Amino acid sequence: MNIEYAERIKKLPPYLFAEIEKIIYEKRNQGIDLISLSIGDPDLPPPKVVIDSIRKEATDLKNHNYSLSQGEPFFREAVSVWCKNRFNIDIAEDEVIGLLGSKEGLVNIARAFVNSGDRVLVPDPAYPVYSNSSTILNDGIPVPIPLLKENKFSPDLEKIDPEKVKMMFLNYPNNPTSATVDKRFLSQIVDFARENNIILCYDNAYSEICFEGYKAPSIFEVDGAMDVAVEFHSFSKTFNMTGDRIAFAIGNKHLLSGLAKIKSQVDSGPPVYVQKVAVKALESYKNGKSPEFLKKNNSIYSSRRDILVDHLKSMGFTCEKPKATFYVWLNCRCNSLKFASKLLEVGVAVTPGIGFGKYGENYVRFSLTQPEEKIIEACKRMNVLAGSI
């Protein structure tokens, strides 16, 4: 039997994260003590309020029926309250949709609006989903937006050709570069999208992982954003719930209605009990302030960041301490795959920058999702290669 993949599948580049997971699995099966600083899966546990709520809601048999595709009304109402509490923005219940993780939403929003041959602006380097799943699998044409150090890893709008562009993806605080932006920049992005009739998909998954007093803004703190934008939030990073697959999108009603139409055809909303747990998590924010468990987690991440960055500097690298996310983006001054391979030889896994796009070459991404003692041990192992990297 000779059955070939669809042409759109053939266009996909290898998914680097799946390849890295395979390498890590194989190394550990061989008995190698590998310290993984590659995949962005938090090692910290969900907060007590989440664990306690899961125990309660999962045992309630009424919570195991199908959910509405757009999410239950109580969940969307809680998101609306959280948005007012966290960003001081007014988001109506019908401007919210529940998601089975933000990746699902990022793919399905494009499925709702991108036609074959439409150009889609995607950051480079960036989370590969924007280019691969959201664009190529919807027969769109990904158009890279270089994120360069000289521009603080933000787009140079004057160099973007908006001709025949249907959609644009942006993500700040940024994965993989850890770059942050302010409202002034967001205002420029919104103006660009409005002037060129471009759908703006703003991935704000790392909005709550911030340090030194920085608070990541919402795109909807900017005038005019509701005309063109959808913003994506995830419980994965904020509440360490990566495996629970719960997220939400907020924004323009017409854009969300397109997303809802797709979801009604391909899936249901997140499990009802998970939505109830998510509500409890959102309610832990009080008076616009982050909950104590999140402050503690961010303190842990910042301490890990300091250990890693200080060590990389001691090895002769130029490396800044990021103000957000749990990543460190390092200019490794050489081919990123070769650099990552050398680290694998001493039992340390990092993500080669080329996996995030052409402009990620000569960089690698370190994840801070390991305990301090593991990061210290990884630093010791890297010392062995100090003269060769």
C-alpha positions as CSV (number, residue, x, y, z in Angstrom):
1,M,0.0,0.0,0.0
2,N,1.5,3.3,-1.1
3,I,-0.1,6.2,0.7
4,E,1.6,9.6,0.8
5,Y,1.2,12.5,3.2
6,A,-0.8,15.5,2.0
7,E,1.3,18.2,0.3
8,R,0.9,20.6,3.3
9,I,2.4,18.0,5.6
10,K,5.4,17.6,3.2
11,K,6.0,21.4,3.5
12,L,6.5,21.2,7.3
13,P,10.1,21.3,8.5
14,P,11.1,18.8,11.3
15,Y,9.5,19.8,14.6
16,L,12.6,20.4,16.7
17,F,11.0,20.0,20.1
18,A,9.8,16.5,19.2
19,E,13.3,15.7,18.0
20,I,14.8,17.0,21.3
21,E,12.3,15.0,23.3
22,K,13.3,11.9,21.4
23,I,17.0,12.5,22.0
24,I,16.4,13.1,25.8
25,Y,14.3,10.0,26.0
26,E,17.0,7.9,24.3
27,K,19.9,9.3,26.4
28,R,18.1,8.6,29.6
29,N,17.2,5.1,28.4
30,Q,20.9,4.6,27.9
31,G,21.4,5.4,31.6
32,I,22.9,8.9,30.8
33,D,22.3,11.5,33.5
34,L,21.1,14.2,31.3
35,I,20.1,17.7,32.6
36,S,17.5,19.1,30.3
37,L,17.5,22.9,30.0
38,S,15.6,22.7,26.7
39,I,11.9,22.2,26.9
40,G,9.8,24.9,28.5
41,D,7.7,22.6,30.8
42,P,7.7,24.0,34.4
43,D,9.1,21.7,37.0
44,L,7.3,23.7,39.8
45,P,4.0,22.2,40.9
46,P,0.6,23.8,40.5
47,P,-0.5,25.9,43.5
48,K,-2.4,24.3,46.3
49,V,-5.6,26.0,45.2
50,V,-5.4,24.1,41.9
51,I,-4.6,20.8,43.4
52,D,-7.4,21.0,46.0
53,S,-9.9,22.1,43.4
54,I,-8.9,19.3,41.0
55,R,-9.6,16.7,43.8
56,K,-13.0,18.2,44.4
57,E,-14.2,18.9,40.9
58,A,-12.9,15.7,39.2
59,T,-15.0,13.6,41.6
60,D,-18.2,15.5,40.9
61,L,-19.9,13.3,38.2
62,K,-21.8,16.3,36.9
63,N,-18.5,17.7,35.6
64,H,-17.8,15.0,33.1
65,N,-20.2,16.0,30.3
66,Y,-19.3,17.9,27.1
67,S,-18.5,21.5,27.5
68,L,-19.7,24.3,25.2
69,S,-17.2,24.8,22.4
70,Q,-16.5,28.4,23.5
71,G,-16.2,27.4,27.2
72,E,-18.8,27.5,30.0
73,P,-20.4,30.9,30.9
74,F,-18.9,30.8,34.5
75,F,-15.4,30.3,33.0
76,R,-15.8,33.2,30.6
77,E,-17.1,35.4,33.3
78,A,-14.2,34.6,35.5
79,V,-11.8,35.5,32.7
80,S,-13.6,38.8,32.3
81,V,-13.1,39.6,36.0
82,W,-9.5,38.6,35.9
83,C,-8.8,40.8,32.9
84,K,-10.2,43.8,34.8
85,N,-8.3,42.8,37.9
86,R,-4.9,42.2,36.2
87,F,-4.9,44.7,33.3
88,N,-7.7,47.0,34.2
89,I,-9.4,46.3,30.8
90,D,-13.1,45.7,30.2
91,I,-13.6,42.4,28.4
92,A,-17.2,41.2,28.0
93,E,-18.1,37.5,28.4
94,D,-18.8,37.2,24.7
95,E,-15.3,38.5,24.1
96,V,-13.8,35.4,25.7
97,I,-13.4,31.9,24.4
98,G,-12.0,28.8,26.3
99,L,-9.3,26.8,24.6
100,L,-7.7,23.4,24.9
101,G,-4.3,25.1,25.4
102,S,-3.2,28.2,23.6
103,K,-1.6,26.2,20.8
104,E,-5.0,24.9,19.7
105,G,-6.3,28.5,19.6
106,L,-3.3,29.8,17.6
107,V,-3.9,27.1,15.0
108,N,-7.6,27.4,14.8
109,I,-7.8,31.2,14.5
110,A,-5.7,30.9,11.4
111,R,-7.9,28.0,10.1
112,A,-10.8,30.3,10.4
113,F,-9.4,33.2,8.4
114,V,-6.3,32.2,6.3
115,N,-7.0,31.2,2.7
116,S,-4.7,29.3,0.5
117,G,-1.9,31.7,-0.6
118,D,-2.5,34.3,2.1
119,R,0.6,35.8,3.5
120,V,1.1,35.5,7.3
121,L,3.7,37.6,9.2
122,V,5.5,35.4,11.7
123,P,8.4,36.4,14.0
124,D,11.8,34.9,13.4
125,P,13.0,33.5,15.8
126,A,9.7,32.3,17.3
127,Y,7.6,29.5,18.6
128,P,7.4,27.2,15.5
129,V,3.6,26.9,15.8
130,Y,3.1,30.3,14.2
131,S,4.8,29.4,11.0
132,N,4.2,25.6,10.8
133,S,0.8,24.7,12.3
134,S,-1.0,28.1,12.0
135,T,0.3,29.0,8.6
136,I,1.7,26.1,6.5
137,L,-1.0,23.6,7.6
138,N,-3.6,26.2,6.6
139,D,-2.0,26.6,3.2
140,G,-0.8,30.1,4.0
141,I,2.6,31.5,3.2
142,P,4.8,32.3,6.2
143,V,6.6,35.7,5.9
144,P,9.4,36.0,8.5
145,I,9.7,39.1,10.6
146,P,13.4,39.3,11.7
147,L,13.8,39.8,15.5
148,L,17.3,41.2,15.8
149,K,19.4,42.1,18.8
150,E,20.0,45.6,17.4
151,N,16.2,46.2,17.5
152,K,15.9,44.6,21.0
153,F,14.3,41.6,19.3
154,S,11.2,43.5,18.2
155,P,10.0,44.0,14.6
156,D,11.2,46.9,12.4
157,L,7.8,47.9,11.1
158,E,9.3,50.1,8.4
159,K,10.8,47.0,6.8
160,I,7.6,45.0,6.7
161,D,5.8,44.7,3.4
162,P,2.1,44.5,4.3
163,E,0.9,43.6,0.7
164,K,-1.6,40.8,0.7
165,V,-1.0,40.0,4.4
166,K,-4.0,38.5,6.2
167,M,-2.6,37.8,9.7
168,M,0.3,38.6,12.0
169,F,1.6,36.7,15.0
170,L,3.4,38.4,17.9
171,N,4.5,37.2,21.3
172,Y,5.8,39.2,24.2
173,P,7.2,38.5,26.7
174,N,9.0,36.6,24.0
175,N,9.8,33.0,23.5
176,P,12.7,32.3,22.8
177,T,14.5,35.6,23.2
178,S,12.9,36.7,26.5
179,A,12.5,40.2,25.1
180,T,9.8,42.5,26.5
181,V,7.9,45.5,25.1
182,D,6.0,48.5,26.4
183,K,2.6,50.0,25.6
184,R,4.2,52.5,23.2
185,F,5.5,49.6,21.0
186,L,2.1,47.8,21.2
187,S,0.4,51.0,20.1
188,Q,2.6,51.1,17.0
189,I,1.8,47.5,16.2
190,V,-1.9,48.1,16.6
191,D,-1.8,51.1,14.3
192,F,0.2,49.1,11.7
193,A,-2.5,46.3,11.8
194,R,-5.4,48.7,11.5
195,E,-3.8,50.7,8.7
196,N,-3.2,47.5,6.7
197,N,-6.3,45.5,7.6
198,I,-4.3,42.7,9.3
199,I,-5.6,40.3,11.9
200,L,-3.2,40.6,14.9
201,C,-2.8,37.5,17.0
202,Y,-1.0,38.4,20.2
203,D,0.4,35.5,22.2
204,N,0.7,36.6,25.9
205,A,1.4,33.2,27.4
206,Y,4.3,34.6,29.6
207,S,2.5,37.7,30.9
208,E,2.8,36.6,34.5
209,I,6.4,35.3,34.5
210,C,8.1,38.7,35.2
211,F,10.9,40.0,37.4
212,E,12.3,43.2,38.9
213,G,8.9,44.9,39.0
214,Y,8.2,44.6,35.2
215,K,4.5,43.9,34.5
216,A,3.7,42.7,31.0
217,P,0.9,44.6,29.3
218,S,-2.1,43.3,27.4
219,I,-2.6,44.4,23.8
220,F,-6.0,45.7,24.9
221,E,-4.4,48.3,27.1
222,V,-3.9,50.1,23.8
223,D,-6.6,52.1,22.0
224,G,-7.9,50.5,18.8
225,A,-6.7,47.0,19.6
226,M,-10.2,45.6,19.9
227,D,-10.7,46.4,16.2
228,V,-8.0,44.0,15.0
229,A,-6.7,41.8,17.7
230,V,-7.1,38.5,19.6
231,E,-4.9,37.9,22.6
232,F,-4.0,34.4,23.9
233,H,-3.4,33.4,27.5
234,S,-2.5,30.1,29.0
235,F,-2.7,28.5,32.4
236,S,0.3,26.3,31.5
237,K,3.0,28.8,32.5
238,T,1.2,30.9,35.1
239,F,-0.2,28.1,37.1
240,N,2.1,25.2,36.0
241,M,-0.8,23.4,34.4
242,T,0.8,22.3,31.1
243,G,-0.8,18.9,31.1
244,D,-4.3,20.1,32.0
245,R,-4.7,21.8,28.6
246,I,-6.6,24.9,29.5
247,A,-6.3,28.4,28.1
248,F,-8.4,31.3,26.7
249,A,-8.5,33.9,24.0
250,I,-9.9,37.4,24.4
251,G,-10.7,40.1,21.8
252,N,-12.6,41.1,18.7
253,K,-16.0,39.4,18.7
254,H,-16.0,38.7,14.9
255,L,-12.5,37.1,15.1
256,L,-13.6,35.0,18.1
257,S,-16.8,33.9,16.3
258,G,-14.6,32.5,13.5
259,L,-12.5,30.7,16.1
260,A,-15.7,29.3,17.7
261,K,-17.0,28.1,14.4
262,I,-13.8,26.1,13.8
263,K,-13.9,24.7,17.4
264,S,-17.5,23.6,17.1
265,Q,-16.5,21.4,14.1
266,V,-13.3,19.9,15.5
267,D,-13.5,19.7,19.3
268,S,-15.4,20.7,22.4
269,G,-14.5,23.1,25.1
270,P,-12.0,22.2,27.9
271,P,-13.4,19.7,30.4
272,V,-15.9,21.3,32.8
273,Y,-14.0,20.3,35.9
274,V,-10.8,21.8,34.5
275,Q,-12.6,25.0,33.8
276,K,-13.9,25.1,37.4
277,V,-10.3,24.6,38.6
278,A,-9.1,27.4,36.3
279,V,-11.7,29.7,37.8
280,K,-10.3,29.1,41.3
281,A,-6.8,29.8,40.0
282,L,-7.9,33.1,38.4
283,E,-9.7,34.1,41.7
284,S,-6.3,33.9,43.5
285,Y,-5.6,37.3,42.1
286,K,-6.8,40.0,44.5
287,N,-7.0,43.7,44.0
288,G,-4.8,43.7,40.9
289,K,-2.0,41.9,42.8
290,S,-0.4,38.6,41.9
291,P,-1.0,35.7,44.3
292,E,1.7,34.7,46.7
293,F,2.5,31.4,45.0
294,L,3.2,33.2,41.8
295,K,5.5,35.7,43.5
296,K,7.3,32.8,45.1
297,N,7.6,31.0,41.7
298,N,9.0,34.1,40.0
299,S,11.5,34.5,42.8
300,I,12.7,31.0,42.2
301,Y,13.0,31.5,38.4
302,S,14.9,34.8,38.9
303,S,17.3,33.1,41.3
304,R,17.9,30.3,38.8
305,R,18.3,32.9,36.0
306,D,21.0,34.7,38.1
307,I,23.0,31.5,38.6
308,L,22.9,30.6,35.0
309,V,23.6,34.1,33.5
310,D,26.4,34.8,36.0
311,H,28.1,31.5,35.1
312,L,27.7,32.1,31.3
313,K,29.3,35.5,31.8
314,S,32.2,33.9,33.7
315,M,32.8,31.7,30.7
316,G,33.2,34.8,28.5
317,F,29.8,35.1,27.0
318,T,27.8,38.3,26.7
319,C,24.4,37.6,28.3
320,E,21.8,39.8,29.8
321,K,19.4,38.9,32.6
322,P,15.8,38.8,31.1
323,K,13.0,40.7,32.7
324,A,10.4,38.0,31.9
325,T,9.8,34.3,30.9
326,F,11.8,31.4,32.2
327,Y,14.3,31.4,29.3
328,V,17.8,32.7,28.7
329,W,18.7,33.5,25.1
330,L,22.4,33.2,24.5
331,N,24.6,34.2,21.6
332,C,26.8,31.1,21.4
333,R,29.0,32.7,18.7
334,C,28.9,29.6,16.5
335,N,26.6,27.1,14.8
336,S,23.8,26.5,17.2
337,L,23.4,22.8,16.5
338,K,27.1,22.2,17.0
339,F,27.0,24.1,20.3
340,A,24.0,22.1,21.5
341,S,25.7,18.9,20.4
342,K,28.8,19.7,22.5
343,L,26.7,20.3,25.5
344,L,24.9,17.0,25.0
345,E,28.3,15.3,25.2
346,V,28.6,16.5,28.8
347,G,25.0,15.7,29.7
348,V,23.3,19.1,29.2
349,A,20.5,19.6,26.7
350,V,19.6,23.1,25.3
351,T,17.6,24.1,22.3
352,P,19.5,25.2,19.2
353,G,18.3,28.6,18.0
354,I,18.0,27.5,14.4
355,G,15.0,25.5,15.5
356,F,13.1,28.8,16.0
357,G,13.9,30.1,12.6
358,K,16.7,31.5,10.3
359,Y,17.5,34.4,12.6
360,G,17.9,32.1,15.6
361,E,21.1,30.8,14.3
362,N,24.2,31.4,16.5
363,Y,21.9,31.4,19.5
364,V,20.7,28.7,21.9
365,R,17.8,28.8,24.4
366,F,18.3,27.7,28.0
367,S,15.1,26.9,30.0
368,L,15.1,27.6,33.7
369,T,12.7,24.7,34.5
370,Q,15.2,22.7,36.6
371,P,16.0,23.1,40.4
372,E,19.0,25.3,41.3
373,E,21.2,22.3,42.1
374,K,20.6,20.9,38.6
375,I,21.5,24.3,37.1
376,I,24.6,24.5,39.2
377,E,25.6,21.0,38.1
378,A,24.9,21.9,34.4
379,C,27.2,24.9,34.9
380,K,29.9,22.7,36.2
381,R,29.6,20.4,33.3
382,M,29.8,23.3,30.9
383,N,33.1,24.3,32.5
384,V,34.6,21.1,30.9
385,L,34.0,22.7,27.5
386,A,35.0,26.2,28.4
387,G,38.0,26.2,26.1
388,S,36.1,24.7,23.1
389,I,32.9,26.7,23.0
